Every structure is written in structure tokens, then in C-alpha cells.
């Protein structure tokens, strides 16, 4: 039940469930990656790689860093690149929508159902609204959520062609960042309420704080207060998480060049969609760039909290957290 085998399993099941479907998808991804790398080589890949590396690893001035990103995504695309951008956008959006229940429509429907429960059975609902029940809902959702994010990654254009070691690095370091972004829709920072990942319970912030990882979960309200006002569509959220997942500064990556090229394409696809849907696309992208370190910090804090729980109560930790969860975040089994 290791991470590598789980990734392989998802390659089989993430399409129609047949080996033929998987082969068709892999063929499409391989064709995409080959075209992309070939196109960038023709367009002076070395220059792009230098810009991306400086952007992600060594740019100290924040304004210059953001300006560099905006400059890159605004570059006029060739006809070949336009086709690749369109394919990337379509594939990523589909991958996102088929691997998450956290969409605007589902959250709206969940809120309506919960409000109806409160009106019809106020006492029963009030009894269910406690930190233990909320914590159980979170724990039961962890393995499915992790599995969905891994499945999302395997569907990203170009991802199947990466080295296995790089796939694992990207998933291990980016998985929870994707989960944080998806969970933002569960949070209402104005009313200080949060839905559980199964969309069954909506708890006030003080109840969330009372769970075993309450101090950690409380950070979701902070990032949601920055993320939600941007009013991203489901499609834009999907593209943003693809950008997060392919961030080329991950420690331990072997082929940063290819990952940088893929990341840059996803970033440009996100910008083009923002420009299509919003008048202030530049400002929204600036805000998203500023949110990225916040999301990464929450991911790092998640690991620290897991380590504390493991240290304070090893047997309870082993009982509650599935093997994949521990392996994915490098918590000794």
C-alpha cells in the first residue's frame, strides 16, 4: 500500500477503469510532454529555464519576482503553444472536477441541506455539532482526499512522463498544498464557520479549534480570508492547484528543467483563464502568488503537528492515521 503502488493504481482507475483507457491517457500525456519540451527547445529553453529558476529559487525582491511572472505569462504564444495551453487547460480542469467534491455548487448545496436540518431538527443537529464528531469527519476524509489528490496529479499533462522519483517528490511536498487550497471553499471566514471535508457538518470556528489539531486547522480560516475574496471559479482553482503541484523549487527534484517548462505552461494557462473571467486578472494573479508561501507554510505546519501527535501518543497515532498518510508525509510507520 506504498505511495508508488498507489500512484500506479490511480493511473489505472483514474480514467474509465480499463487498461485501454489508461494507455490512451498515457499516450496523450506523452504526446503533450514531448510537444511541449520540443517547442521550448526551439524557443530557447535555456533562457526559459534560467528565468524560471531565478523566479522560484533566488529572486529576493518580491515586486521584481511578481513582475517577472507577469512578464512571462503575458508573452505572446505561438500557434503550437496556444494548442498546448488549450489542451493543458482542458485536461487540468477535467482532472480537478473529477477528483474533488469541493466545488462551488456542492458547497452551496451542502449549506442548503445543513440549514434545512437546523430548521427541521435543531436539537439533533446541535448535538452532532461537537469537536469529537467534527474530528472524526476530518479523519475519515483524510485517506480519500489524499488519494484524490494523487489521482489529480497523475492526470496532469506531462506528469506521467516524469521520473518516478520526481513524481514522488512533487506529490509528497505538494499534496497538502493542494488539499489546503481545496479546503478553502469549506471555510466561511466572514461567519467564521467551516464545513467538514465530507460536506455533512458545518462548525463554528471555536468548535474547530477544540479538535485535537485545532490550532492547526484554525490556519485554514487565515488562508481562506485571503483566497476566497478572489472569487476564483472551480476551473481557476483547478489550474492554481496544478501550478502549486508543479512548483520547480521542490527539494530533491532531479529534472527541474522539464518541471519548470510544465509549471510555466500551467501558470500561463491560469493567467489566460483569469483574463477571460476577470477584469483585474493581473491583481488576482499577484494575490495568488502572495498566497503560495502561506499555503506552503500551512503544509509545513501540518507535518510538524503530525510529528507532535506521533511523539505524544504513538499508539493512538498509528491507530488513527492510515499508512499512506504517514508515508506521504514521511512520518515513520
N, C-alpha and C positions, 0 to 999 in steps of 0.2 A: 504493500500500500504506500510505496515511496512516492516522492514528488515526480520523479522521472516516469514511472509507470503510470501515474495519474495523468500526466500530460499526454502520454501515448494513448491512454484510454479515451481522453477527451477528443483526440484527433479522430477517433473512430466514431464517437457518439455525437459530436457537435454538429454534424450535418443531418442527413436523413436516417442515420443509424446503420448504413451499409458501407462495406468496404469500397464499393464502386464510387459512392458519393464522396468518400474521403479522398480517394485518388483523384477525382475530378477537382476537388477543392485544392489539394496539394499542387496539382498541375497548374491551376490558375495562379496560386501564390508564387510558385516558382517562376512562371512566366512574368508576373508582375515584378518580382525582385530582380530578375535578370534584365528586364527592360529598364528598370529604374537605375540600376548600377551602370548599365551600358550608356544610358543617356547622360548621367552625371560625369562619366569618364570623358565623354565627348565635350561636355561643357566645363571642363577643367575641374575635376573632382578635388584636386589638391587644394585649390583655393577655397572650395566649399568646406572641406574638412577643417582647414585652418580657422575659418570663421566660426564654425560650429564649436570647435574645441575651445577657442578663446571665449566664446559665448557662454559655454557651460562650465568651464573649469577655472578661467583665470581673469575674467573681466571684473575689475574691482569697483568701477564706477557704475552705480545702478542705472543712472539715466542713460549712459552710453550703452549699457548692456541692453536695455529695452529698445533704444533707438536702433541698435544693431539687428535685433529680432524683427522689428517693424520693417526695416530696410530689406531684409531677406525675404520676408513673406510678401512684400509688395512688388518684388521683381516680376517683370513680365514673363509669363510662362510660354515656352514653345508649344507647338501643337502636340508633340509627343508627351510633354509634361502635363498639359491640360487633360489628356486622356488618362494619364496615371493618377492625377488629382481626383478626377471624377470617379475612377474605379476605387481609389482608396476611400473616398467619402462614402460611396455606396456600401462598400464591404464593411467598413467600420461601424456605420450606423446600424446595419443589419446585425452585426455581431453584438453590439451593445443592447439592442432591443430584444434580442433572443436570449440574453444571459442575465437579465435583471428584471425584477418586478418593481423596482423603484423608478417609476415614470410619473409624470405629472398627472396623467389620467388615473393611474392606480392609486396614487396618494389621495387625490380628490375623492375617489370612490370610497377609500378606506375611511376618510374623515366623515363622510356622509353616513356610513354604516355605524361608526362609533357614536356619532351624535344621535342616531336612531336608537341605539342600545341604551344610551344615557336617558333618553326620554321614556323608553318603554320599561326599562329595568334599572332605575337609578341606583338602588341599593346593591343589587348583584354586581353591577359594573364597578361601583365604589369598592366593594370587597376584593375584586380582582386587581384593583389598582394599588399594588404594593411592590416594594423593591425586589422581594424574592421572586414574585411572579414575572416581573419585568426582566430580571436577570436570567431566569430560565428561558424566556423567549429569545433573549440575545444568544445564550449558549446553544440552544437548539438550531439557531440560524447560522452559526459560525461555519460549520463544515459545508453546508450548501452554498453559502456566499463565497467561500474560498474557491470551491470547485467551479462556480460560475465565472469567477474572475480568471482562473486558469483557462477555462474554455474560451473566454473572450480573447485572451492572449493568443491562443492557438489559431484563432480566426483572423488575426490582424495580417494585412498584406505584408509579405516579406518575412514574417516571424517564423514560419515553418522551415525556412531555408537557413536560418541562423544555426550556429554551432550549438549543440546541446548544452554545453557549459554556459554559453551566453544567455540562452533561454532561461536557464535556472537562475542566473544572477538577476536578470530583469524581473522575473516573477517574484523571487524572494524579496528583492528590495522595492519593487513597485506595487506588489499585490495590495498591501494595506492602503496605499495611497489611493488606489482606485476605489477600494471599499469606502474610505473616508468621503471621497467625492460623491459616490452613490448615496451614502447615508445622509448627505446634506439635505436632500429632499425630504427626509423624515423629520427634520427639525423645523419648528416654527420659532425663530428667535424673538419675534415680537411678543407672542403669547407665552414664550418660554415653555414650550411643550415639545415632546418628541415621540414619534411613532417607533415601535419596535420593528426590527427588520422583517418580521412576518406580516406587518400591517394589521395586527389584531388589537394592540393596546396603544393608547396614547397617554403618556405620563407627563405630569408636571416636572419641571427641572429639579425640584427638591427630591422627588422620588428617584429620578435618575442618579442623583448624587448619592443616594443611600445604598446603591448597589455595591457589590464588592469592588468594582472598578469605577466607582462613581466619579472620583477625581479625574480619572482619565476620560470617561465618557462626556464629562462636562465640557471638555475642549471642543466637542462637536458643535456646541452652541456658538463658540467663538468663531470657528471657521465658517459655519453656516451664515452667521451675521455678515460676513464679507462676501460669501459666494452667492447666496440666494438672491440678494438685490440685483445681481447682474441679469437675472431673468433669462438664463440660458434655456434653450429648447432641449428636449431629450436628445435630439441629434447632435447638438453642440456639446452636450455633456459627454456623449459617447466619444466624440473626437478629442475632447480635452483629456479624457482618461487614456486614450491611445497615445497622446503626446506625453503624458506622465509616464506611462509604461515603457516608452522607448527612450527615456532620457539617457543620453550617451555618457554621462559622467558617473555612472554606477561603478562602484569599486569592484574590480576583478574582471571587468569585461575584456575579452581578447580581441574582438574585431570592432573597435569603435568607429572605424570608417563607414562600414556598411550601416551600422545602427544610427550614426549621425545623419546619413543620407535619408534613411527611412523616417527618422524623427523630424527632419526638416520638411519633408513632404507632408507629413501629418499636420505639422504646425501651419503650413501654408494652406492646407485644406480647411483647417479650423478657421483661419482668418477669412478665407473666401466665403465660408458659410456665415460667419459673423457679419461680414459686409453685406451679404444678401438679406439678412434678417434684421439688422440694427443700423441706425444712423450713426451711432457712436462706436463703431467696431474697433477703432484704434484704442479708445479708452477702455473698452471691455477687455481687449487683449492685454493691455497694460495691467489691469486689475488681476487677470488670471495669472500673469507672470509673477505678480507680487504674492499671489495666494500659494503658488507652488512651494516655496520654502515653509509656509505654515503647515501645509498638508504633509510635507516630508517630516517636519518636527513632530507632528502627531504620530506618524508612523514609528518614529524612533522612540517616542514615549510609550507606545504600545508594547514594544519589545521590553522596555525597562519594567513596565508593570507586570508583564508575564514572568519575567525573571524574579521579581519580588514575590509573586504568588508562589512560584515554584520553590523558592528558598524558604518561605514561611510555612508552607503546607504542601510538601512534596506529594503525599499520597492523594490528597484532595485534588491537586493539580492534575496528576496523572489520570484521575478518575473523570474529571470534567472536560479536559481539553483533548480532542482527538489527535491521533498520531500525525496526521497530515498537518494540523495546525502547529504542532510542536516542531515538526521537521521543517516546515516552510519558514518559520521564524527562528530557526536554529536554537530551540530550547531542547536540551538533552532529554532523550526519552528514557 
